Amino acid sequence: MSCTIFYKGTLKEQYFPNDVFNIVLKHVQKINAKLEQFEESFIAYFLRGKSEPLEFRFENRRIDSFCKWNGEESEEFYKIFDMFIELKPLFKSLKVDDDEGLWHEYIIQNQPCKIILRTLSSDEIEFLVRVKRNETNPPGELEQFIISKSGLTPIPLDVMTDHMALLNKIKVSASNSPDDIMQLMVSHQSQIEPRIEPINHTLLRIIVQDFIEVMNIGSINSFYPQDIVDLTNELEFFGENSVKNEVKHFDFNFHWMLIEIWISYAFKYKDIGIVRELRGDVRGLVTSKEAALFGITSIFLNRHSGGASNSKEAEMRKLAKKYYPTGALGEVMVIDRPERELEFFFSMMDYLGFNYIDVEKTQDES
């Protein structure tokens, strides 16, 4: 197992680097490391595996560092998390994260789930009626084209194994340029897609139907990737941290753009307004959008991207894990009768502050 842990924060006025040192010293034996102290810093060197050291270099009472952990036992990794949990009270704000999303799920594992599972409201019953109608009406040519284009289909175990092997290969190939990595992943996707059977999922068809309405797509011939890329770039889904999409990466990123557009046009955030009309600095909006994007895609659409992206998505996963089995890679999916799936979906969106709205009405109003 390998993972990069990121950590940064500023000490509270009543604490000093030596207080941090004393706590880290308590934990170094548990993580099989030795600690060396310097004037304004100290470093924990791991004794096994190929992990980089944990560095605590203070500048104006602040640390900002990361550790590429590549140990032999996953238990050691979680013991590092235990150390940071004990360190948190010493800091004004100690932000810890990792590239596998494991921190967010770990810190809430022993806490009550914040999401309340509820039945569908009268408005949401209309959503269910659409789902039921889809069950008896197969998708048309355009809808099926977009479903296939999205790649949001069940992934057999052998394909998932190959996919994870590719991700590990990319991780260790740090010398590759972004374009080289993207080319490798697009090539890989073209090889696995023929091995995957399409599916008409409870949510997926609604998402695609709303997307067709938003983009005003009348036929396959009017499906223009450049228009979709331009719209997602204009939406700046992640606020100031948004990254510009490019047409050359469209096939690989389309499923993300599809969900971003749906969340932006088909939901209101609290009582503030339609998501697409709100600025990124609205309190809690960006983290809720991030959790919705990755949570929906993983929990309901079978496209997994590692652990939770933030604490809100971790709560979504926690609710699902109370009722459904966890896979070998830590993934969990809500697979049930449509009514039950939608109860989970709308309960999670409640928690994130999102309320579904009729796309046709919002299009008319705009």
N, C-alpha and C positions, 0 to 999 in steps of 0.2 A: 504493500500500500504506500502511496506517495501523495503528499498534499502540501500546499503552501499556506502558511498561517500568517496573516497580516495583523499588526497590533500598533495602536498609537493612542496617545493620551497625555494629559497634563496633570501633574500631581496636585492634590489639594494643598492649601497653605500649611496645614499642620503636619504634613508628611514630607519625608525626604528620601533620596535614593537609597539610603541605608535601610529604610523600612521595607522597601521593595526587595532589597538584597536578602533580608532575613526571611521573607516569605519564600523567595525563589530557592534559598538554601534548604528550606524544609522539603522542597519538592524534587530536588535534583536526584536524590537516590531513587525515588519512585519512577523517574523517567530515565534512569540509568545514564546519568550525565555527571560531569564534574564542573565545578564553578570556579572561575578565576575573576578576581576583583581588581579593578584599576581605579584611578583617581575619581573619575566621573562616570564610570561605566563598569559593567561586569558582563561576563559571557559564559553561557552554559554550553559545554562541548559534549555531544553525545558519544558514548563509548562503543555503541554498536550501530551497524547499518551505515548508510551513506548520507545521513542528514547533515544539513548545514547547521551551525550553532545558533542558539537563541541569544540575540544580542540586546542588551539594555544600555543604550548610550543616551545619556541625558544632556539636553541642551536647553537651558532656561527652564529646567524642571519638566521638560517634555521628551517623550520618546516617540519614534516613528520608524518602525522596522518590519522585517518579515523573516520567516524561517522556512526554508524548503525541507520539509520533513520527509524522510524516506527510510523509515525504520523497519524492523523485522516483525513487530507485533503491534496490531492496531490498538491494543489496550494502552500502550505507551502514548499514543496520540491523544487519547481521551484524558489521560492523566495530565497532559500539557494544558488541556482545557480546564481541568480542575484547578490548576495553578492560577490561570488567568481569572477564574471566578473568584478566588480568594484575593486576588490583587485589585479587583474592581473598586472596592470601597475606598482605596487609597487615592483614586483619581477622580478629578472632576467629571471626566467622561473618558472611559477606556473603551475604545472601539476595537473589537476583535472580529475578524472575518477569515474565511478560507475559501480556496478556489473550488471546493467540493460542496460547499453549503452545509457542512456538518455541524458547525458551531451553533447556528440558529436552532436546529432541532435538539441539540444536546442540552442547551441551557433551559429548555422548557419541558424536558421529558418528565420531571417529577412535579410539575405544576398542573393545576386543573386546566382543561381546555377552555379557551375564551370564547369559542364559537358554540352557540346554542342551536341544535338541530331542531327545525320546526317543520310544520306542514305547509303546503302551498297556500298562498293567499288567493283571493278571487281573481285578481289581475293575472297572477301566475298560472291559474288554471287555463287561461286563454293561450298561454305559451305551450302548455301541455296539449291543448287541442291541436296546435300546429304540429307538434311531435307525433301525435296519433295519426294525423292526416298523412304525414310523411311515411308512416309505417305501411300504409296501404297504397301509396303513390310512389313508385320508383323515381329516382332523379332523372330529369331530362338531360339532353346532351350537354348543354352548357354547365349545368350543376355538376354532372359527373366529371366533366373536364376539369373543373376547378378543384373538386375533391381529389382527383388523381394528381393534379398539379401541386397540391399542398403537401402531398406525401404523408398526411396524417392518417396512417393506416396501421393495423396491428403488425408488430415486428416479431417474427418467430425467434426462438431462443438462439438458433445457430447464427441468425443475422445479427442479433444483439451482441453476441459474443464477438463476431467480426468487427462490429461497430466500436465496441469498447477497446478492442486491440488497436484499432486505428487511432483512437483518442490518446491512448498511452504512447503510441509511436510519435504522435505530434508533440506530446508533452516533453519527451526526451530529445526532440529535434529542435531545440531552441534556436539553432542557427538558420532555420528556414525563414524566408521572408513571408509576410502575410499573404501575398499573392500565391506563393508556392504552396502554403498550407491550404488556402481556399481551393486551389486547383486539385490538390490531393483529395480533399473532402468531396468536391463535386464529382470527381471520377469515381470515388468510392460509392457515393449515392447512386450513380447510374448503374453500378453493378448490383446493388442490393434491391433496388426498386422492383425488378422483374420477379423477385422471390417473395414479394409481399402481396397479399390479396386485399383489394379495396373493401371498405366497410362503410355503411351508412349509419353513423353513430347518432345517438339522441341529440347531442348538441351540435355536432359538426354540420349537419344539414341546415339547421337554423342559422348558424354562423355564415355559411356559404350563401344562403338565400338573402340574408341581410346585406352581405357584402356585395352581391349582384345589384341590389337596390341602391346602395350607397354609390357605387361606381357607375351606375346606369349602363350596365353591360347587357346588350341585347342578343349577342351571339358570340360564338367562339372567335369569330373574325374581329370583334370589337373588344377583345381582351388584350389590353395594351400594357405590358410590363412597365414601360416608362411612366405612364400615368400613375400606376400603383406606387412605384418608387418615389415619385415626386410628392404624392400625397403623404406617405409615411414620413418623408423628410420634413414636410411642412408641419406635421403634427408634433414633432419633437417629443415623442412619447416619454422619454426619460428626462425631460427638462434639459438642463444645461449639460447633462452627461450623455445626451443623445449622440449617436454616431450616424453619419450620413450613409444611407444605403446606395448601392450602385447596381445598375442594370446587369453588369457582367456577373454578379453574384445572386441574381434574382431567383434562379431555380433552387438554390440552397436556402435562401432566407425567406421565401414566399410565405411559408406557414407562419412565421413570426409576424410578417406584415399583415397577413389576413386577420390574425387575432388582435393586433394593435388597432387596426381600422375598426373592427367590430366593437371593441371596448370603447373606443373614442366616440363612435357615432350612436351606439345602441344603449348607452348607460348615462345616467346622471350621477354626479358625486354629491352625496348627502342632499342638502337643499340648496346647493350653491349654483349648479348649472350642469349642462351637458359637458361631458368630459372634454370633447374636442375644443370647447370654447374657453377652457380654464387655463390659466397660467401655471407653469410648473412650480411656482413658489407657494401655491395653495397648500396649507398645512396638511401633511399626510397623503397628499394626492399621488406623488410619484412612487412612494413605497407601496401604496395600494395598487397602482397600475402594474408595477413590477410583479407583485405577488399574484395578481389576477392573470397576467400574461403567462408566467411560468407555472402557476398552479393549475389553471385551466388546461394548458397544453399537456402537462404531466398527468394530473389526477383523472382527467376526463377524456383526453385524446391520445393517450398512449405514446407520447413523444417525451422521453425523459432526458433531462440534461444535468443529472447529478443531484445534490442535496438542495435544500431550500435556499432560495435567493435572498430572503430576509426573514425576520421574525414573524411577519404576517403570513407568509407562505408556510412557514413551519407550523403555525396554528392550523392551517388548512390541512396539511398532511397529518397532523396529530388527530384531528377529527376523523379523517378517513381511516387511519390505522386502528381506531377504536372498533371499527366495524368490518374491515376488510384486511386480508392477509398482506404482509409485506414481502416483496420479492427479494431475490438474492442480492440485488444491487441497491436495496433500500427503497425501491420504488413502490408506490401503492396506487391502486386504481379503484374508482367507484364504478363497479359493473353490476347493474341491478335492473329491475323493471324501470321504465321511464319515469314514473311518478317518484320513485325513491331516488333516482339519480338527480332529479330536479330539486328535490328537497335538500340534498346535500349542496347542490350548486347554488341555490338561492340563499341558503343559510350562510354559506361562505361569502357570497357577494354582499350580504347584509353586513357582515363583520368588517368587510373592506370599505363599506360606505357607498356601494354601488346599487342603483335601482334600474332595472331594465325598462326601456321605453320603446315605443313603436317606431321603427326606423322610417316607415313611410310617412308618419306624421311629422317627424323632425325634418325630413327632407322637404315636405311641403311648406313648413314654417320658415325654412331657410331660403 
